[in-house]
């Protein structure tokens, strides 16, 4: 009997121990699953999505502001892998409260190769685009929570575009996209383009082929999350070729563009860092000003420093006025060094950033662009400044000074004093 009770006791003890271990394992597993889900949710937010079961809302379309539309708000998003792993629908609709117009885009894609995450896409879009902007196709999914430069933009052109594209991961670290689009372009400002002595255009049709590739040798990507970047590392190189065809699907002009960008960042143990951004572009042929280069200005055309007080951009020229310069070939160099944060208290750690920016460019046949006045950058544009970031809820201040060949006669016109906003989702 005593051996029986001893057996019962040992059995109960072992069972209890196993049960405790199992509970602990389950708890650990639950904690691990919760941590994974939290990390995935934060990753979605960091890439600009608010996920639901079948549909991920795109945070880029919630609210923005610019000088032409005023407040621009709406909804957009894309179906996720729960809806389908091989098919997606996406789109958006927004409304501008100043121009009183709806803008929208809709379309979808089909995955045609699992291993290389290759998608075939079709889209129809009616929207605005900034004149002189030159964006890379591979940038569309690199999300910024807040895009401060958009607040001050006032020169836009309307476009109605039908596009077909193929996204393809050429190598694990090389993203590519090839796009063909047919667009009707209508500037929102008074503009006439003379490609030759016998023709003039106030609006026009473009048939564009774009081929873009981004090489991020040290970054990591999530193929199930629209191939978005989950771990960013440097250097990064982006190359894009654009060809406009005349007389193909009603295209009006022949021109070509080649754009390049390189980004390098050095991170130090003291939380300091140095970032270098080199950007260049060249255009050949009959390109209207809508598809030339503006060198990323971010200074509004007002008289005093306080009237020009706004929000500083991420990689923009803070003392260069909007629409002041246009080029058909240009290059910019930007250097930004972040010092170690000042550890004043656990919640107050401001950071000083030293900045230098330089741009150079030129344009042939300026007289082809009528009813719009601008300068060129052949003498080289220089500005230096500093930022004091994270003073209060991610806000800070920036100061920049313009000097060199494009120094302005009025001393105060060479200064820019603005807010900064820096926040990250972790």
C-alpha positions in Angstrom: 0.0 0.0 0.0 2.8 2.4 0.9 4.4 1.7 -2.5 1.1 2.4 -4.1 0.8 5.7 -2.4 4.4 6.5 -3.3 3.6 5.7 -7.0 0.5 7.9 -6.8 2.5 10.7 -5.3 5.3 10.5 -7.8 2.9 10.2 -10.7 1.0 13.3 -9.4 4.2 15.2 -8.9 5.4 14.3 -12.5 2.0 15.2 -14.0 1.9 18.5 -12.1 5.5 19.3 -13.2 4.7 18.4 -16.8 1.5 20.5 -16.6 3.4 23.4 -15.2 6.0 23.1 -18.0 3.3 22.8 -20.6 1.5 25.9 -19.2 4.8 27.7 -19.2 5.5 26.6 -22.7 2.0 27.6 -23.8 2.5 31.0 -22.1 5.9 31.4 -23.7 4.4 30.4 -27.1 1.5 32.9 -26.6 4.0 35.6 -25.7 6.1 34.8 -28.7 3.0 34.8 -31.0 1.9 38.1 -29.5 5.4 39.5 -30.0 5.4 38.3 -33.7 1.9 39.7 -34.3 3.0 43.0 -32.7 6.2 43.1 -34.8 4.2 42.4 -38.0 1.7 45.1 -37.1 4.4 47.6 -36.5 6.1 46.6 -39.7 2.8 47.2 -41.6 2.5 50.6 -40.0 6.1 51.4 -40.8 5.5 50.6 -44.5 2.4 52.8 -44.6 -0.4 50.3 -44.0 -3.1 49.7 -41.4 -3.9 46.0 -41.8 -7.3 44.4 -41.5 -8.3 40.8 -42.3 -8.6 41.1 -46.0 -7.7 44.7 -46.8 -4.7 46.9 -45.8 -5.6 50.6 -45.7 -2.9 52.8 -47.2 -2.0 55.6 -44.8 -0.6 57.9 -47.6 -4.1 58.9 -48.6 -5.6 59.9 -45.2 -4.7 63.6 -45.2 -2.2 65.9 -46.9 -2.0 69.5 -47.7 -0.6 71.6 -50.6 -1.1 75.0 -52.1 -3.3 73.9 -55.0 -5.7 71.5 -53.3 -5.6 72.8 -49.8 -6.4 69.8 -47.6 -6.5 66.6 -49.6 -8.1 63.6 -47.8 -9.4 60.2 -48.8 -9.0 56.5 -48.5 -7.0 53.9 -50.3 -5.5 50.5 -49.9 -4.8 47.1 -51.2 -6.1 43.6 -50.6 -3.7 41.3 -48.7 -2.5 37.7 -48.8 -5.5 36.5 -46.7 -7.7 37.7 -49.6 -5.5 36.1 -52.2 -1.8 35.3 -52.4 -1.8 35.5 -56.2 -4.2 38.4 -57.0 -4.7 41.9 -55.5 -7.0 44.9 -56.0 -5.9 48.3 -55.0 -6.8 52.0 -55.4 -7.7 55.2 -53.8 -10.0 58.2 -53.9 -9.2 61.6 -52.5 -10.8 65.1 -52.5 -9.2 68.5 -52.6 -11.0 71.1 -50.6 -9.4 74.1 -52.4 -9.8 72.9 -56.0 -13.0 71.1 -55.2 -12.1 68.0 -57.3 -12.0 64.3 -56.7 -8.9 62.3 -57.7 -8.7 58.6 -57.9 -6.9 55.5 -59.1 -8.0 51.9 -59.4 -6.5 48.7 -60.6 -4.9 45.4 -59.6 -2.2 42.9 -60.2 -1.6 39.2 -60.8 1.4 37.3 -59.5 3.0 35.5 -62.4 6.1 34.1 -60.7 6.3 33.1 -57.0 10.1 32.7 -56.8 10.9 36.2 -58.1 7.8 37.9 -56.7 6.8 39.0 -60.2 3.5 40.9 -60.6 1.7 42.1 -63.7 -0.3 45.3 -62.9 -3.0 47.4 -64.6 -4.1 50.9 -63.4 -6.2 53.8 -64.4 -5.5 57.1 -62.6 -6.8 60.7 -62.7 -4.8 62.9 -60.3 -2.2 65.7 -60.0 1.6 65.5 -60.2 4.1 68.1 -59.3 5.7 69.8 -62.3 9.5 69.1 -62.4 9.4 66.2 -60.1 11.3 63.1 -61.0 10.3 60.2 -58.9 11.7 56.6 -59.1 9.2 53.8 -59.7 10.9 51.7 -56.9 10.2 54.5 -54.3 6.5 54.2 -54.3 6.4 51.7 -51.3 9.1 53.4 -49.2 6.7 55.2 -46.8 7.2 58.4 -44.9 4.8 59.0 -42.1 4.9 62.8 -42.8 6.0 64.4 -46.1 6.6 68.0 -45.1 7.7 69.4 -48.5 4.2 68.6 -50.0 2.7 71.5 -47.9 4.4 74.2 -50.0 4.0 72.8 -53.5 1.9 75.0 -55.8 2.9 74.0 -59.4 0.9 70.9 -60.6 -0.2 69.4 -63.8 -3.3 67.2 -64.2 -2.9 63.8 -65.7 -5.2 61.0 -66.9 -3.0 57.9 -67.1 -3.5 54.3 -68.2 -0.5 52.1 -67.1 0.6 48.6 -67.4 3.7 47.4 -65.4 5.7 44.5 -64.3 7.3 44.3 -60.8 10.2 41.9 -60.6 12.8 41.0 -58.1 15.8 40.4 -60.3 18.0 39.3 -57.4 17.2 39.1 -53.7 18.5 42.7 -53.2 17.5 44.2 -56.6 14.0 45.5 -57.1 12.9 46.3 -60.7 9.8 47.7 -62.3 9.0 48.3 -66.0 6.0 50.5 -66.8 4.3 51.7 -69.9 1.8 54.5 -69.6 -0.4 56.6 -71.9 -1.2 60.0 -70.3 -3.1 63.1 -71.1 -1.3 66.1 -69.5 -2.9 69.4 -68.7 -1.0 72.0 -66.6 -3.0 73.8 -64.0 -1.0 77.0 -64.8 -0.6 79.1 -68.0 2.1 77.3 -70.0 2.9 76.9 -73.7 5.5 74.5 -75.0 7.1 75.0 -78.4 9.0 71.8 -79.4 9.9 73.5 -82.7 9.1 76.7 -84.6 5.9 75.3 -86.1 4.1 73.8 -83.2 2.8 74.9 -79.8 1.1 72.9 -77.0 -0.9 74.0 -73.9 -1.8 70.4 -73.2 -0.4 67.2 -74.7 -0.3 63.4 -74.8 2.6 61.3 -73.7 3.4 57.6 -74.3 6.1 56.7 -71.7 8.2 53.7 -71.1 10.0 53.6 -67.7 12.5 51.0 -66.5 13.8 51.3 -62.9 16.0 49.2 -60.7 17.1 49.7 -57.1 20.0 47.8 -55.6 20.1 47.6 -51.8 22.9 45.1 -51.1 22.5 45.2 -47.3 18.7 45.7 -46.8 16.0 43.0 -46.2 12.7 42.7 -47.9 9.3 41.0 -47.2 7.9 39.4 -50.4 4.5 38.8 -48.8 4.2 42.5 -47.9 4.3 43.9 -51.4 8.1 43.4 -51.4 8.5 46.3 -48.9 11.7 47.0 -47.1 11.8 45.5 -43.6 15.4 46.3 -42.7 17.0 49.3 -44.2 20.8 49.4 -44.7 23.2 51.3 -47.0 24.5 52.0 -49.6 21.5 52.1 -52.0 21.6 52.7 -55.7 18.7 53.6 -58.0 18.7 53.9 -61.8 15.8 54.8 -64.0 15.4 55.2 -67.8 12.4 57.0 -69.3 11.6 57.1 -73.0 8.8 59.1 -74.6 7.5 58.0 -78.0 6.0 60.4 -80.6 3.3 58.9 -82.8 2.8 55.9 -80.7 -0.8 55.8 -79.2 -1.0 59.6 -79.9 2.2 60.5 -78.1 3.3 64.1 -79.0 7.0 64.2 -78.1 10.2 62.2 -78.4 12.5 62.5 -75.5 14.5 60.4 -73.1 15.6 60.7 -69.4 18.2 58.9 -67.3 18.1 59.4 -63.5 20.5 58.1 -60.9 20.6 58.3 -57.1 23.1 56.9 -54.5 22.5 57.0 -50.7 25.2 56.2 -48.2 24.8 56.3 -44.4 27.3 55.7 -41.7 25.9 54.9 -38.2 28.1 55.2 -35.1 27.8 53.7 -31.7 27.1 57.0 -30.1 23.8 57.3 -32.1 25.4 59.8 -34.4 25.3 59.2 -38.2 26.4 60.7 -41.5 24.2 60.5 -44.6 25.3 61.4 -48.2 22.8 61.6 -51.0 23.9 62.1 -54.6 21.2 62.6 -57.3 21.5 63.3 -61.0 19.4 63.4 -64.1 19.7 64.2 -67.8 17.1 64.7 -70.5 17.5 64.6 -74.3 14.9 65.6 -76.8 11.6 67.6 -76.8 10.6 67.4 -73.1 8.0 69.8 -71.7 8.7 71.5 -68.4 6.3 69.1 -66.6 8.9 66.3 -67.2 12.1 68.3 -66.5 13.9 68.8 -63.1 13.4 71.3 -60.3 16.2 70.3 -57.8 13.8 69.8 -54.8 13.1 73.4 -53.7 11.2 74.1 -50.4 11.0 77.8 -49.9 7.7 79.7 -50.5 7.6 82.9 -52.4 6.9 85.4 -49.6 8.6 88.6 -48.5 9.8 88.0 -44.9 11.4 85.1 -43.0 8.4 84.7 -40.8 6.0 84.6 -43.7 8.1 81.9 -45.2 8.1 79.9 -41.9 6.9 76.4 -42.7 8.1 72.8 -42.4 11.5 71.7 -43.5 11.8 68.7 -45.9 13.8 65.6 -45.6 16.2 66.1 -48.6 15.2 69.4 -50.0 16.8 72.8 -50.5 15.3 75.0 -47.9 16.4 78.4 -49.2 15.6 77.6 -52.9 12.3 79.1 -53.9 9.6 77.0 -55.6 9.7 77.3 -59.4 13.0 79.4 -59.2 15.1 76.9 -61.1 14.4 74.3 -63.8 16.9 72.1 -65.6 17.1 69.5 -68.3 20.3 68.1 -66.7 21.3 68.5 -63.1 23.1 67.0 -60.1 22.8 67.5 -56.4 25.0 66.6 -53.4 23.6 66.6 -49.9 25.6 65.9 -46.7 23.8 65.5 -43.3 25.6 64.8 -40.1 23.6 64.0 -36.9 25.5 64.5 -33.7 25.0 62.3 -30.6 21.7 63.3 -28.9 22.0 65.5 -25.9 20.9 63.3 -23.0 19.2 66.0 -20.9 16.6 63.7 -19.4 15.0 60.3 -20.2 12.3 62.0 -22.2 14.2 65.0 -23.6 17.0 64.2 -25.9 17.3 66.8 -28.6 19.7 66.2 -31.5 21.8 68.6 -33.5 22.2 68.0 -37.3 24.7 69.8 -39.6 23.7 70.1 -43.2 25.4 71.1 -46.5 23.6 71.0 -49.9 24.8 71.8 -53.5 23.1 71.7 -56.9 24.2 72.4 -60.4 22.4 72.2 -63.7 21.5 73.8 -67.0 18.9 73.9 -69.8 19.0 74.1 -73.5 16.4 76.0 -75.5 14.8 77.9 -72.6 12.7 79.9 -75.1 10.7 76.8 -75.9 8.9 77.2 -72.5 6.6 80.2 -72.6 4.6 82.0 -69.9 6.8 80.6 -67.1 9.9 82.4 -65.7 12.8 80.6 -64.1 16.6 80.5 -63.8 19.2 77.8 -64.4 21.8 76.3 -62.1 24.9 76.5 -64.2 26.8 78.6 -61.6 26.1 76.1 -58.7 23.7 76.6 -55.8 25.0 76.3 -52.2 23.3 76.3 -48.8 24.3 75.2 -45.3 22.4 75.0 -42.2 21.5 73.1 -39.0 18.6 71.4 -37.4 17.7 70.9 -33.8 15.4 68.0 -33.8 13.1 66.2 -31.3 12.5 69.2 -29.0 8.9 68.5 -28.4 6.8 65.5 -29.7 9.1 65.0 -32.7 9.2 68.7 -33.6 12.3 70.9 -33.8 13.7 73.8 -35.8 15.9 74.2 -38.8 18.1 77.1 -40.0 19.6 77.4 -43.5 21.6 80.1 -45.3 22.1 80.5 -49.0 25.4 81.7 -50.4 27.7 81.7 -53.4 26.7 82.5 -57.0 23.0 82.7 -56.2 23.2 84.8 -53.1 20.3 87.3 -53.1 20.7 91.1 -52.7 18.4 91.3 -49.7 20.2 89.7 -46.8 17.1 88.3 -45.2 16.0 86.5 -48.4 19.0 84.1 -48.0 17.8 82.7 -44.7 15.2 80.0 -44.1 13.8 79.3 -40.6 11.4 76.3 -40.3 9.9 73.6 -38.2 11.3 70.1 -38.5 9.3 66.9 -37.7 11.0 63.6 -37.1 9.2 60.6 -35.7 9.6 56.8 -36.3 7.3 53.9 -35.6 9.0 51.2 -33.6 
